[in-house]
Amino acid sequence: MTRPRGLRRRAKVVLSVAALVTVVAAFAAYLYVHYVDVVRYGAEQGRVTVERAELGQLGTVLVTDKGFALYTFPPDAAQHVTCTGGCASAWPPLTLHAGETAAAGAGVRPDLLGTMPGPGGGRVVTYHGWPLYTYLGDASPGHAAGQGKDDDGGSWYVMRPSEQIVSP
């Protein structure tokens, strides 16, 4: 017994759609594991530490305790956090939770380290008044894929421990 031609076509369409959904789900899982679900900084003994590291041609810049680049956002004007909502999803601020403090690693000036209120609660770590952010596009430590990226109303730049913003 043979199936009607329309039933075979429908089965092919359903299988094609199922295959496409599987591929999209696998790709989304890959992105989540390699970009979103990466722990970019920790709070050892209640301290979130800002460190310094050599990042290729950018030279020595501020990084998290896990080695992820820290960025500044010129629209903040070293006064307040302007990256909120969807912006903060791609560029999460370096945030302190209740009971945590900011600490300076070797070569980072503790007198330039501070905090300011975060728009979603908590406090955001600052350096020379500039709120500090990580970037989801940095899939691993030692990269600065966000350097110079024009996104969410401005360009993003790393900062040196000397407080100089590294712009092009």
GIPEVEN-V582526 format. One record per residue. N is the residue number from 0. RES is the residue in one small letter. D_FIRST is the distance of its C-alpha to the first C-alpha in Angstrom with 2 decimals. Layout:
N_RES_D_FIRST / N_RES_D_FIRST
//
This chain:
0_m_0.00 / 1_t_3.79 / 2_r_6.73 / 3_p_9.54 / 4_r_12.30 / 5_g_14.85 / 6_l_13.21 / 7_r_13.14 / 8_r_16.71 / 9_r_17.81 / 10_a_16.74 / 11_k_18.76 / 12_v_21.66 / 13_v_21.77 / 14_l_21.79 / 15_s_24.45 / 16_v_26.56 / 17_a_26.38 / 18_a_27.53 / 19_l_30.31 / 20_v_31.49 / 21_t_31.66 / 22_v_33.72 / 23_v_36.03 / 24_a_36.56 / 25_a_37.39 / 26_f_39.82 / 27_a_41.46 / 28_a_41.90 / 29_y_43.47 / 30_l_45.86 / 31_y_46.81 / 32_v_47.60 / 33_h_49.44 / 34_y_51.31 / 35_v_51.42 / 36_d_51.59 / 37_v_54.37 / 38_v_57.64 / 39_r_60.18 / 40_y_63.31 / 41_g_64.56 / 42_a_67.45 / 43_e_69.19 / 44_q_71.85 / 45_g_71.48 / 46_r_72.17 / 47_v_69.98 / 48_t_71.54 / 49_v_71.74 / 50_e_72.19 / 51_r_72.66 / 52_a_70.79 / 53_e_70.75 / 54_l_67.68 / 55_g_67.79 / 56_q_69.45 / 57_l_70.00 / 58_g_72.56 / 59_t_73.42 / 60_v_71.76 / 61_l_71.14 / 62_v_68.09 / 63_t_66.83 / 64_d_67.50 / 65_k_64.02 / 66_g_64.91 / 67_f_63.01 / 68_a_64.88 / 69_l_66.59 / 70_y_66.72 / 71_t_69.02 / 72_f_68.10 / 73_p_70.90 / 74_p_70.19 / 75_d_71.33 / 76_a_74.82 / 77_a_75.75 / 78_q_76.12 / 79_h_72.89 / 80_v_69.13 / 81_t_67.37 / 82_c_63.92 / 83_t_62.10 / 84_g_58.65 / 85_g_56.00 / 86_c_58.70 / 87_a_59.53 / 88_s_55.87 / 89_a_55.97 / 90_w_59.69 / 91_p_60.44 / 92_p_64.19 / 93_l_65.94 / 94_t_66.42 / 95_l_68.63 / 96_h_67.64 / 97_a_70.22 / 98_g_72.71 / 99_e_71.81 / 100_t_74.24 / 101_a_74.05 / 102_a_75.62 / 103_a_76.68 / 104_g_75.73 / 105_a_78.03 / 106_g_79.11 / 107_v_77.99 / 108_r_80.88 / 109_p_80.88 / 110_d_83.18 / 111_l_80.45 / 112_l_77.75 / 113_g_77.28 / 114_t_74.87 / 115_m_74.20 / 116_p_72.24 / 117_g_68.48 / 118_p_66.79 / 119_g_64.32 / 120_g_67.06 / 121_g_68.57 / 122_r_70.58 / 123_v_69.63 / 124_v_71.45 / 125_t_73.62 / 126_y_75.60 / 127_h_78.66 / 128_g_77.33 / 129_w_73.92 / 130_p_70.85 / 131_l_68.70 / 132_y_64.91 / 133_t_62.16 / 134_y_59.15 / 135_l_55.48 / 136_g_55.00 / 137_d_57.14 / 138_a_54.53 / 139_s_57.16 / 140_p_60.92 / 141_g_63.07 / 142_h_61.16 / 143_a_62.30 / 144_a_59.36 / 145_g_60.82 / 146_q_64.17 / 147_g_64.95 / 148_k_61.59 / 149_d_61.98 / 150_d_60.00 / 151_d_60.55 / 152_g_63.69 / 153_g_65.52 / 154_s_65.48 / 155_w_65.43 / 156_y_67.93 / 157_v_68.88 / 158_m_72.47 / 159_r_74.99 / 160_p_77.02 / 161_s_80.00 / 162_e_78.35 / 163_q_77.63 / 164_i_74.30 / 165_v_72.58 / 166_s_71.67 / 167_p_70.95
//
